[in-house]
C-alpha cells in the first residue's frame, strides 16, 4: 500500500513540475510574440515614412501650383 502511495506522490510531483514548465513556456511564447509584434510595428512605421516621402509629398508639391 505504501508503494502505491509513493508512486502516486511521485506522479503528482511530476505533473506539478510539468505544469510549471508549461506556464513558463507560455510566458516565453508570449514574450516572443510581443517581440515579433514590435519588430512588425517598426517596419510598418518605416513603410509609412517611405510612403509619405515617395508618394504623398510629390502629390502635395504637384498640387501647390494648381492652388495658386
Number of C-alpha atoms within 10 A of each C-alpha: 5 7 8 9 10 11 11 12 12 12 12 12 12 12 12 12 12 12 12 12 12 12 12 12 12 12 12 12 12 12 12 12 12 12 12 12 12 12 12 12 12 12 12 12 12 12 12 11 12 12 12 13 11 10 10 13 12 11 11 10 10 11 11 9 8 7 6 5
